[in-house]
Amino acid sequence: MFVATVVLSGLLAFVFGAAAVGKLTRMRSELGKASKLKIPWKRYRLIAVPEAAASAGLLAGLAIAPLGIAAACGLVPLMAGALAFRIRVRDSAPFLLGDAALLVLAAVTAALRAMTA
């Protein structure tokens, strides 16, 4: 099961690390997403902080289990918030499903890391 934990942690770390970099570098796609979700850019870019922290925590959590569990657990409310914003603006189903999938993957990663601690 630890192999699954490593794979999921690595996948989530990559996804959220890339998202954080996109926000910090003002990628055009992130600017568009902020506009689409009706979030002012100054607030939207702050989402990079928990994304980067979770990314680092997931990787460090492979050695320090409580850190990995906390990082994965922290992604669950982050993605619940993302889903709430997408529902609020009536975003399309593929975006909702993508965010829901990341939420579920974060919860599964937290559970797996707790079981392999």
LINBELLIN-V815533 format. One record per residue. N is the residue number from 1. RES is the residue in one small letter. PHI is phi in degrees with one decimal (NA if undefined). PSI is psi as a letter, one per 40 degrees, with the letter a starting at -180 (999 if undefined). D_FIRST is the distance of its C-alpha to the first C-alpha in Angstrom with 2 decimals. Layout:
N | RES | PHI | PSI | D_FIRST
N | RES | PHI | PSI | D_FIRST
This chain:
1 | m | NA | d | 0.00
2 | f | -65.0 | d | 3.78
3 | v | -62.7 | d | 5.33
4 | a | -62.6 | d | 5.23
5 | t | -62.9 | d | 6.39
6 | v | -63.2 | d | 8.78
7 | v | -63.5 | d | 10.03
8 | l | -66.0 | d | 10.76
9 | s | -62.8 | d | 12.22
10 | g | -63.4 | d | 14.24
11 | l | -62.5 | d | 15.46
12 | l | -65.1 | d | 16.58
13 | a | -61.2 | d | 18.10
14 | f | -65.0 | d | 20.02
15 | v | -60.7 | d | 21.25
16 | f | -77.3 | d | 22.42
17 | g | -65.9 | d | 23.73
18 | a | -64.5 | d | 25.75
19 | a | -64.0 | d | 27.02
20 | a | -63.9 | d | 28.15
21 | v | -61.7 | d | 29.94
22 | g | -59.4 | d | 31.59
23 | k | -71.0 | d | 32.97
24 | l | -69.9 | d | 34.15
25 | t | -99.4 | e | 35.91
26 | r | 55.4 | f | 37.39
27 | m | -59.5 | i | 36.13
28 | r | -56.6 | d | 38.30
29 | s | -64.6 | d | 35.45
30 | e | -72.1 | d | 34.54
31 | l | -61.9 | d | 38.23
32 | g | -65.1 | d | 38.46
33 | k | -64.9 | d | 35.47
34 | a | -61.6 | d | 37.05
35 | s | -65.2 | d | 40.28
36 | k | -61.3 | d | 38.78
37 | l | -84.8 | e | 37.05
38 | k | 59.4 | f | 40.33
39 | i | -116.5 | h | 38.94
40 | p | -57.3 | i | 41.26
41 | w | -55.3 | d | 39.91
42 | k | -59.6 | d | 40.35
43 | r | -81.9 | d | 37.96
44 | y | -60.5 | d | 35.56
45 | r | -66.9 | e | 34.97
46 | l | -68.6 | e | 33.90
47 | i | -63.5 | d | 30.66
48 | a | -63.1 | d | 29.71
49 | v | -64.2 | d | 29.43
50 | p | -67.4 | d | 26.42
51 | e | -64.9 | d | 24.83
52 | a | -66.8 | d | 25.27
53 | a | -63.8 | d | 24.20
54 | a | -65.7 | d | 20.94
55 | s | -60.3 | d | 20.34
56 | a | -65.8 | d | 21.07
57 | g | -64.6 | d | 19.16
58 | l | -64.3 | d | 15.89
59 | l | -71.1 | d | 16.38
60 | a | -66.3 | d | 17.68
61 | g | -67.7 | e | 14.96
62 | l | -69.3 | d | 12.52
63 | a | -99.0 | d | 14.95
64 | i | -118.9 | g | 16.24
65 | a | -53.1 | d | 13.75
66 | p | -59.7 | d | 16.65
67 | l | -68.2 | d | 17.83
68 | g | -65.2 | d | 14.73
69 | i | -63.7 | d | 14.64
70 | a | -62.9 | d | 18.39
71 | a | -64.4 | d | 18.35
72 | a | -66.4 | d | 16.06
73 | c | -63.6 | d | 18.13
74 | g | -66.1 | d | 21.24
75 | l | -72.6 | d | 20.57
76 | v | -63.0 | d | 20.75
77 | p | -67.6 | d | 24.46
78 | l | -61.3 | d | 25.21
79 | m | -74.5 | d | 24.18
80 | a | -64.4 | d | 25.93
81 | g | -64.7 | d | 28.99
82 | a | -61.7 | d | 28.69
83 | l | -63.2 | d | 28.63
84 | a | -60.6 | d | 31.61
85 | f | -67.0 | d | 33.58
86 | r | -66.1 | d | 32.91
87 | i | -65.9 | d | 34.05
88 | r | -59.3 | d | 37.05
89 | v | -95.9 | e | 38.29
90 | r | 56.5 | f | 37.41
91 | d | -68.7 | i | 35.21
92 | s | -72.3 | i | 34.28
93 | a | -56.8 | d | 31.43
94 | p | -59.1 | d | 29.34
95 | f | -70.5 | d | 29.21
96 | l | -63.0 | d | 28.38
97 | l | -66.0 | d | 25.56
98 | g | -63.5 | d | 24.18
99 | d | -66.7 | d | 24.25
100 | a | -64.7 | d | 22.81
101 | a | -64.2 | d | 19.87
102 | l | -65.3 | d | 19.25
103 | l | -61.3 | d | 19.62
104 | v | -64.7 | d | 17.03
105 | l | -61.4 | d | 14.52
106 | a | -64.7 | d | 15.33
107 | a | -65.0 | d | 14.91
108 | v | -65.2 | d | 11.49
109 | t | -63.1 | d | 10.47
110 | a | -61.1 | d | 12.28
111 | a | -65.1 | d | 10.72
112 | l | -62.9 | d | 7.04
113 | r | -66.2 | d | 8.71
114 | a | -66.0 | d | 10.77
115 | m | -73.8 | d | 8.36
116 | t | -99.6 | e | 6.97
117 | a | -69.4 | 999 | 10.65
